[in-house]
């Protein structure tokens, strides 16, 4: 019997890695390999959503004029 996740990824193609927050994350092995080849951080869903939220807020601030270009996230 083959076990799959809710999004139809086979359990044997998953890789467990640490997120910077300390959580152990189970991700598709191909995604982990791609992120490592691109020198990107491997993030848990919580950290990823937090980072994306901050980036969107920063871009919105630049658009509506409350931030200038030199303000970093």
TORTISE-214827 format. One record per atom (N, C-alpha, C, O): residue in three letters; x, y, z. Coordinates in steps of 0.001 Angstrom, whole numbers, plus 524288, in hexadecimal, padded with zeros to 5 digits. Each point is the difference from the previous one (the first is absolute). Example, Ala and Ser with C-alpha at 12.3 -4.5 7.8 and 13.67 -1.06 7.14 Angstrom:
<recs>
ALA833867E9C681E78
ALA7FC86804A680000
ALA80384804B080000
ALA8040C7FFED80299
SER7FA968042D7FA97
SER80334804A68003C
SER7FCFE80442802DA
SER801FD80454800A9
</recs>
This chain:
<recs>
UNK803457FB6680000
UNK7FCBB8049A80000
UNK80376804DF80000
UNK80384800818033E
UNK7FB7C803067F929
UNK80309804B97FF81
UNK7FD3D80477802E8
UNK7FB5B800F57FF37
UNK8078A801B280416
UNK7FDC580452802EA
UNK8011A805197FD2A
UNK80458800E87FE26
UNK7F7B18026780188
UNK8009E805207FD8A
UNK7FE0B8042C803BF
UNK7FCCD7FEF38036F
UNK8052D805CE7FBDB
UNK7FE2F804618032A
UNK7FAE0802067FDD2
UNK7FE167FE1B7FC04
UNK7FFBD805B98069A
UNK7FAF88022A7FE5D
UNK8004F8027A7FA90
UNK7FC15800427FD3A
UNK8089C801928013E
UNK800A38024E7FACE
UNK802567FC1D7FC1A
UNK802628018D7FC1F
UNK7FCEE7F979804EC
UNK801717FBA97FC87
UNK805D57FF727FF09
UNK801957FE5A7FBC4
UNK801A2802FB8080D
UNK805A37FF1D7FFAD
UNK801267FAF1802E8
UNK7FE3C7FF3F80468
UNK804B57FD547F91E
UNK8014E7FB028027D
UNK80386800F0804B5
UNK8039C8032B7FFC6
UNK7FB547FA1280475
UNK8030F8009F804D1
UNK805BF7FEAC7FF33
UNK8035C8025E8027F
UNK7FDDA7F9EC7FA19
UNK8056E7FE887FF39
UNK80310803F37FCB1
UNK804BE7FF747FF66
UNK7F8A08047D7FE75
UNK802BD804157FD14
UNK800778050780332
UNK8013F804257FDE9
UNK7FDBD7FB6C80731
UNK800528048680372
UNK8054F8001B802AF
UNK802797FBF6800D4
UNK7FF35808CA80081
UNK804EA800BE802BE
UNK7FEF580345804DA
UNK7FD3B803EC7FFBB
UNK804F37FA83804AD
UNK7FF53802FF804CF
UNK804CC8036E800CC
UNK8046B7FE1B7FFEA
UNK7FAAE806F7800DD
UNK80436803B9800E4
UNK7FE5F803C78044B
UNK7FB6C8004280174
UNK80860802AC80091
UNK7FEF6803E480403
UNK7FEFF8054D7FD87
UNK80299801897FC42
UNK7F99B80135805E3
UNK7FF08805757FE99
UNK8034E8035C803AF
UNK801C67FE2480411
UNK7FF09806CD7FA80
UNK8031E8037980358
UNK7FD6F800EC80550
UNK802AB80179803B8
UNK7F8387FDB17FCB2
UNK7FD46800BF804F5
UNK8007C7FB358038F
UNK7FE708002E8048C
UNK803BA7FB8C7F962
UNK800B57FB478031C
UNK7FC127FBBD7FEDF
UNK800957FBA4801F3
UNK7FB6D8057C7FAF4
UNK7FC2D7FBFE7FE9E
UNK8025B7FC187FC2D
UNK8032B801687FCAB
UNK7FB407F9B6803DA
UNK801747FC0B7FC30
UNK7FBC7800017FBD1
UNK7FB5E7FF6480122
UNK80658801507F9FA
UNK7FC62800997FBA7
UNK800757FB447FC68
UNK8044F7FE3B7FECE
UNK7F74E7FFC67FF86
UNK7FFEC7FBC37FC42
UNK7FE578023C7FABA
UNK7FB828018C7FF44
UNK8083D7FE987FD0B
UNK7FF04802427FAD7
UNK8015D7FC0E7FBC5
UNK802D07FC36800EE
UNK7FB24804C37FA6B
UNK801477FCD07FB80
UNK805E3800497FF08
UNK8023C804417FFD2
UNK800397F74E7FF92
UNK805AE7FFB07FF54
UNK801DC8033B7FB5B
UNK8042D8025F80042
UNK7F8CD7FDC67FB7E
UNK80181803137FB65
UNK7FFE6805D880127
UNK80343802E97FDFF
UNK7F9127FED08052D
UNK7FFB8805898017B
UNK804C28017180348
UNK80256804217FF36
UNK7FF187F88180471
UNK8048E800F980352
UNK804EC800467FCAE
UNK8034080378800BF
UNK7FD507F8E57FB98
UNK804967FFF97FC9F
UNK8004A805037FCB0
UNK80430802497FF6A
UNK7F76A7FF607FE77
UNK7FFD8804C97FCDD
UNK80169804CA8033F
UNK803248033C7FE53
UNK7FA8B7FD3D80655
UNK801218047A8035E
UNK805BF8002E80187
UNK8025B804318001B
UNK7FFE87F74B80115
UNK805937FFDA80164
UNK80368801767FB5B
UNK803F1802AB800AF
UNK7FAA37FBA67FA98
UNK803178015A7FB62
UNK7FFB3805D67FECE
UNK803A0802337FDBD
UNK7F81080051803C6
UNK7FF518059F7FF36
UNK801EA8032E804A7
UNK7FF77804C780012
UNK802C97F88D803DB
UNK801FF8028E804C4
UNK7FBB2802E5802F7
UNK800EC8042C80235
UNK7FA5E7F9917FDD3
UNK7FB9480250802D4
UNK7FF3F7FD348052F
UNK801637FB6F80098
UNK7FC628076780329
UNK7FED17FDAE80513
UNK7FB687FC477FF82
UNK7FC5C800E87FCFE
UNK803E47FAF0805FF
UNK7FBA57FC5780047
UNK7FCC48019E804B7
UNK801F68001680464
UNK7F91F8012F7FABA
UNK7FCAB8023480416
UNK7FB397FC94800FA
UNK7FE077FD627FC7C
UNK8002C802B98086B
UNK7FB097FD8780143
UNK7FBA4803967FDF9
UNK801068048E7FED8
UNK7FA3C7F987800B7
UNK7FBBB803427FE0B
UNK7FF1C804F18033D
UNK7FE82804097FDD9
UNK8025E7FBB880739
UNK7FF25804978035B
UNK803F1804457FEB2
UNK7FE86804857FF48
UNK806817FA1480068
UNK8040F803D67FEB8
UNK7FF4F802127FA77
UNK800C8804A57FF08
UNK7FDC67F7F67FD5C
UNK7FF35801A87FA93
UNK7FB88803ED7FFA8
UNK80083804097FD70
UNK7FB207FAD08051D
UNK7FB908039A7FFE1
UNK801578052F8029B
UNK7FE588041F7FE28
UNK804A67FBBA80621
UNK801A5804C2802B2
UNK8037D8034A7FC74
UNK7FF51804C07FFAE
UNK8046D7F8C57FDA5
UNK80386802CD7FC73
UNK7FCFA802717FB7C
UNK800DE8048C7FEB3
UNK7FBA57F8867FEEF
UNK7FCF2802027FBA2
UNK7FC828047F801C3
UNK7FF6C803DA7FD2E
UNK7FE447FBB580768
UNK7FCBC8042E8021B
UNK80321804FF800BC
UNK7FE2C8043D7FEA5
UNK8068C7FB498037F
UNK8035980493800B1
UNK801878026E7FACB
UNK80022804C97FF84
UNK801057F7F97FC96
UNK80167802097FADF
UNK7FB6E802DD7FD7D
UNK800BD804187FD96
UNK7FA8F7F9CC802F5
UNK7FB5E8028F7FDD1
UNK7FF0880534802BC
UNK7FED2803E57FD70
UNK801AA7FC34807C0
UNK7FF51804E3802E1
UNK80405804097FE58
UNK7FEBB8049C7FF83
UNK806167F9BA7FF9F
UNK8041F803907FE4C
UNK7FEC1802447FA97
UNK80071804B77FF2A
UNK7FE047F7EB7FD38
UNK7FEAB801CA7FABB
UNK7FB4E803B08002C
UNK7FFF0803F17FD40
UNK7FC287FAD3805EE
UNK7FB7E8037E8008F
UNK801A4805478023F
UNK7FE07804107FE5A
UNK8059D7FBE28056F
UNK801FA804DD80233
UNK802D18034F7FBFD
UNK7FF7A804C87FFF8
UNK803887F8AE7FC9E
UNK8029E802DE7FBCA
UNK7FC088024A7FC39
UNK800A3804657FE27
UNK7FB4F7F8A7800B5
UNK7FC08801B97FC46
UNK7FCCD8049480216
UNK7FF00803BE7FD26
UNK7FF627FC00807CF
UNK7FCAF804328020B
UNK8031B8049480244
UNK7FDB5803CC801DB
UNK8077D7FBDB7FE02
UNK803338046B80183
UNK801618004B805BF
UNK80260803DB8019D
UNK7FC467F84F80192
UNK8014D8003080584
UNK805997FE3180119
UNK8020E800E780440
UNK800627FC917F7F0
UNK8057A7FE4980072
UNK80313802327FB64
UNK7FDCB801167FBDF
UNK8074C7FF8F804DE
UNK803448016E7FB93
UNK803217FB3E7FE3A
UNK7FFE17FBF280294
UNK802EB804817F910
UNK802D17FB927FDBA
UNK8044A7FDE380389
UNK8016B7FB6E7FF85
UNK800AB807B6803FC
UNK8046D7FE5A80331
UNK7FE5E7FD31804FB
UNK8035D7FE00802CB
UNK7F79F801CB7FE65
UNK7FE0A7FD2F8048C
UNK7FFF97FA3C7FECC
UNK7FD9E7FE4A7FC30
UNK805037FEBA80709
UNK800567FA557FF19
UNK7FBFE7FD328035E
UNK7FE51801FC8040C
UNK8002F7F9547FA31
UNK7FC507FCBA802E7
UNK8029A7FDE1804C8
UNK7FD917FD2380301
</recs>
